[in-house]
Amino acid sequence: MADPARSAETWFLEHGLPYFVDDVRAEVARRLSRPRVVLVLLVASLIGLASGLAVGIPASSGSFGFAAGAWLAVVVVTAYALFALRMHVIAVWALKRAFASLGLLFPLATRALPMLLLFVTFLFINTEVWQVTHFMGAGVIWGAVLFFGLAATGFLLVRLDEELDQFDDDISVETFLEVTADTPLADTAQRLVAEGHDLQAEAEVTGLQKANLVLVLLVAQAVQVLLLAVAVFGFFAVFGMVAINDQVIESWITVPPSYPLGQHLVSRELARVSIFLAAFSGLYFTVYAVTDNTYRQQFFDKIMRELARVVVARICYRELRRTKG
């Protein structure tokens, strides 16, 4: 007969929850020690500085070098998080959940996009926006994209943390027994209920385990925001090719538009404006998504039902580890 604790650990890993496994969480905690984190940040900073100088000096562009260095530093930290901190397990499952809930994206987009496109389209045909993005340079443009992304991430983290703070209040005896029925954890669940354990207190998730749940929700939400931002970029790229010719662009920025790829389809100037407005739209969509009650009920209810199973399994898993130890 399979060990219920091992079965629970396998289930956690399959559902993007490596930090719910005691051994994995202990290993990750060691890799998050202050000396290790300082070392990783130092290495990322040095690599970012070196790459920024290597790119910026030949290009005679401090802004481009800074943006390249900042992006590479983020890549180094992300790579450490994905592999050393086992976040790739979280990301893979969250991506699956995000694509599985793409059906929710269309109704949300139909509510959020009309007002957004009215406003952003006005900016798109505004001379000043083209002039600003033209003189910003590629480095500053991508730096702005990074800033919008970090701002959206910060806003999501605050809202998702609030969602999880209310989550443990919904764990009841009925939910506890229903979720564990016909699973290897059923006997443990029934014993915990019979012994009168305070399920709501034990359902409270803190530390790395709470961070795990927040990251699952964050990645799932971020994928949908990214897809919508890409759609906005495509809209403006096509709209610009159709409606705004080279003479108009030249009258706005005082120089002829350039086509680095050699094909007169999407100019460098059109791409920069489209990228900038798409990044801004992604930030707007993030704010709208977490404040729209209908979307929150549809999107979060599905994932919260999954997380209810997670928390219940965690309570039983901890009990099995205690009795086994």
C-alpha positions in Angstrom: 0.0 0.0 0.0 1.3 3.4 -1.0 2.5 5.7 1.8 -0.2 8.5 2.1 2.4 11.1 3.0 4.5 10.2 -0.1 1.3 10.3 -2.2 0.5 13.8 -0.8 4.0 15.0 -1.6 3.7 13.8 -5.2 0.4 15.5 -5.5 1.8 18.8 -4.2 4.6 18.7 -6.8 2.2 17.9 -9.6 0.1 20.9 -8.6 2.9 23.4 -8.5 3.3 23.4 -4.7 6.9 22.3 -4.0 7.1 24.4 -0.8 4.3 22.3 0.8 6.7 19.4 0.8 8.7 19.6 4.0 12.1 18.4 2.6 11.8 20.8 -0.4 10.8 23.7 1.8 13.8 23.1 4.1 16.2 23.0 1.1 14.7 26.2 -0.3 14.9 27.9 3.1 18.6 27.2 3.1 19.0 28.7 -0.3 17.2 31.8 0.8 19.6 32.4 3.7 20.9 35.9 3.8 24.5 35.1 2.7 23.2 33.1 -0.3 20.7 35.9 -1.3 23.4 38.6 -1.0 25.8 36.5 -3.1 23.2 36.0 -5.8 22.3 39.7 -5.9 26.0 40.6 -6.0 26.6 38.3 -9.0 23.5 39.5 -10.8 24.6 43.1 -10.2 28.1 42.5 -11.5 26.9 40.6 -14.6 24.4 43.4 -15.2 27.0 46.1 -14.8 29.5 44.3 -17.1 26.9 43.6 -19.8 25.6 47.2 -19.5 29.1 48.6 -20.1 29.7 46.1 -22.9 26.5 47.1 -24.7 26.3 50.8 -23.8 29.9 51.9 -24.6 30.0 50.6 -28.2 26.5 52.0 -28.8 27.4 55.3 -27.2 24.1 55.0 -25.3 24.0 55.1 -21.5 20.3 54.4 -21.4 20.5 51.4 -23.7 23.4 50.0 -21.6 21.5 50.6 -18.4 18.4 48.8 -19.7 20.4 45.9 -21.1 22.2 45.5 -17.8 19.0 45.7 -15.7 17.2 43.1 -17.9 20.2 40.7 -17.7 20.3 41.2 -13.9 16.6 40.3 -13.7 17.3 37.2 -15.9 20.0 36.0 -13.5 17.8 36.4 -10.4 14.9 34.8 -12.3 17.1 31.8 -13.3 18.2 31.3 -9.7 14.6 31.4 -8.5 13.4 29.0 -11.2 15.9 26.3 -10.7 17.6 26.7 -7.3 14.4 27.7 -5.5 12.2 25.2 -7.5 10.0 27.9 -8.9 9.9 26.2 -12.3 7.5 23.7 -10.7 5.2 26.6 -9.7 5.5 28.3 -13.1 4.7 25.2 -15.1 1.5 24.4 -13.2 0.4 28.1 -13.1 0.9 28.3 -16.9 -1.4 25.3 -17.4 -4.0 26.9 -15.2 -3.8 30.2 -16.9 -4.2 28.7 -20.4 -7.1 26.5 -19.1 -8.9 29.7 -18.0 -8.4 31.6 -21.2 -12.1 31.5 -21.7 -12.5 34.1 -19.0 -10.1 36.4 -20.8 -12.5 37.2 -23.7 -15.4 38.5 -21.6 -13.0 40.5 -19.4 -11.4 42.0 -22.5 -14.7 43.0 -23.9 -15.4 44.9 -20.7 -12.0 46.4 -20.2 -10.8 47.0 -23.8 -13.4 49.4 -25.2 -12.6 52.3 -22.8 -8.9 51.4 -22.8 -8.7 51.5 -26.6 -10.6 54.8 -26.8 -8.1 56.4 -24.5 -5.0 54.7 -25.8 -5.9 55.2 -29.5 -6.1 58.9 -28.7 -2.5 58.7 -27.5 -1.5 56.6 -30.5 -2.5 59.4 -32.9 -1.0 62.1 -30.7 2.2 63.7 -32.1 3.8 64.1 -28.6 3.7 60.3 -27.9 5.6 59.6 -31.2 8.1 62.3 -30.4 8.7 61.1 -26.8 9.1 57.4 -27.8 11.4 58.4 -30.7 13.8 60.3 -28.5 13.5 57.8 -25.6 15.6 55.2 -27.4 15.3 51.5 -27.3 17.0 51.2 -23.8 14.6 53.6 -22.2 11.6 52.0 -23.9 12.5 48.6 -22.5 13.3 50.2 -19.1 9.7 51.6 -19.2 8.3 48.2 -20.0 10.3 46.7 -17.0 8.9 49.5 -14.8 5.3 48.9 -15.9 5.8 45.1 -15.3 7.2 45.6 -11.8 4.4 48.1 -10.9 1.8 45.6 -12.1 3.5 42.8 -10.2 3.6 44.8 -7.0 -0.1 45.7 -7.3 -0.9 42.0 -7.9 1.1 40.8 -4.9 -0.8 43.1 -2.6 -4.2 42.1 -3.9 -3.4 38.4 -4.0 -2.1 38.5 -0.5 -5.5 40.0 0.6 -7.4 37.2 -1.2 -5.4 34.6 0.7 -5.9 36.3 4.0 -9.6 35.6 3.7 -9.1 32.1 2.3 -8.8 30.1 5.5 -12.1 31.5 6.9 -13.9 29.3 4.3 -12.5 26.0 5.4 -15.3 24.0 7.2 -15.7 20.5 8.4 -17.9 19.7 5.4 -15.3 21.1 2.9 -12.6 19.2 4.7 -14.4 15.8 4.5 -15.7 16.4 0.9 -12.2 17.3 -0.5 -10.5 14.2 1.1 -13.3 11.7 0.2 -12.0 8.8 -1.9 -8.4 9.8 -1.4 -5.5 8.2 0.6 -6.0 11.1 3.1 -9.7 10.2 3.9 -8.9 8.2 7.0 -6.6 10.9 8.4 -9.2 13.6 7.7 -12.0 11.7 9.5 -9.7 11.2 12.5 -8.8 14.9 12.7 -12.5 15.8 12.6 -13.3 13.2 15.2 -10.6 14.5 17.5 -12.0 18.0 17.2 -9.0 19.8 15.7 -9.4 23.5 14.9 -9.4 23.2 11.2 -9.4 27.0 10.5 -6.4 27.5 12.7 -4.5 24.7 11.0 -5.6 26.0 7.5 -3.7 29.2 8.0 -0.8 29.3 5.6 2.3 31.3 6.3 5.9 31.7 5.2 7.1 29.9 2.1 3.9 28.0 1.8 1.9 31.2 1.5 4.5 32.6 -0.9 3.9 29.4 -3.0 0.2 30.1 -3.2 0.7 33.7 -4.1 3.2 32.8 -6.8 0.7 30.3 -8.3 -1.9 33.0 -8.5 0.6 35.6 -9.7 1.9 33.6 -12.6 -1.6 32.6 -13.7 -2.8 36.2 -13.7 0.4 37.5 -15.3 0.1 35.2 -18.3 -3.4 36.6 -19.0 -2.1 40.2 -18.7 0.8 39.4 -21.0 -1.5 37.9 -23.6 -3.8 40.9 -23.6 -0.8 43.3 -23.8 0.5 41.3 -26.9 -3.0 41.6 -28.4 -2.9 45.4 -27.9 0.6 45.6 -29.5 -0.7 43.6 -32.5 -3.7 45.9 -32.8 -1.6 49.1 -32.9 1.0 47.6 -35.2 -1.7 46.7 -37.7 -3.6 50.0 -37.2 -0.4 51.9 -37.7 0.5 50.1 -40.9 -2.9 50.8 -42.3 -3.7 54.3 -41.1 -0.4 56.1 -40.6 2.0 56.4 -43.5 5.6 57.4 -43.6 4.9 61.0 -44.5 2.7 61.5 -41.4 5.4 59.9 -39.2 8.1 62.1 -40.7 6.0 65.2 -40.1 5.7 64.2 -36.4 9.3 63.2 -35.7 11.0 65.4 -38.3 13.0 62.5 -39.8 12.0 59.6 -42.1 10.9 56.4 -40.3 13.5 53.6 -40.4 12.9 49.9 -41.2 15.7 47.8 -39.5 14.3 44.6 -41.0 14.4 46.0 -44.5 10.6 45.4 -45.1 8.3 48.4 -45.2 5.8 47.0 -42.8 6.5 48.0 -39.2 8.9 50.8 -38.7 11.1 51.2 -35.7 9.1 54.2 -34.6 5.8 52.3 -34.9 7.1 49.4 -33.0 8.3 51.6 -30.1 5.0 53.4 -29.8 3.1 50.1 -29.9 5.4 48.5 -27.3 5.0 51.5 -25.0 1.2 51.6 -25.2 0.9 47.8 -24.9 3.0 47.9 -21.7 0.8 50.7 -20.3 -2.3 48.8 -21.3 -1.0 45.7 -19.4 -0.7 47.8 -16.3 -4.2 49.1 -16.7 -5.6 45.7 -17.4 -3.9 44.4 -14.2 -5.6 47.0 -12.1 -9.0 46.4 -13.8 -8.7 42.6 -13.5 -8.2 42.6 -9.7 -10.9 45.2 -9.1 -13.6 43.8 -11.4 -15.9 41.8 -9.2 -17.3 39.6 -11.9 -13.9 38.5 -13.2 -12.5 38.0 -9.7 -15.4 35.7 -8.8 -15.0 33.7 -12.0 -11.2 33.6 -12.0 -10.5 33.3 -8.3 -13.4 30.9 -7.5 -12.0 28.3 -9.8 -8.4 28.5 -8.5 -9.6 28.9 -4.9 -11.5 25.6 -5.2 -8.1 24.1 -6.2 -6.4 25.8 -3.3 -9.0 24.5 -0.9 -8.0 21.0 -1.8 -4.4 22.0 -1.3 -4.9 23.4 2.2 -6.9 20.4 3.3 -4.3 18.1 1.9 -1.6 20.1 3.7 -3.4 19.7 7.1 -3.6 15.9 6.6 0.0 15.8 5.3 1.3 17.6 8.4 -0.6 15.2 10.7 0.8 12.2 8.8 4.3 13.6 9.2 3.8 14.2 12.9 2.5 10.7 13.6 5.2 9.2 11.4 7.9 11.2 13.1 
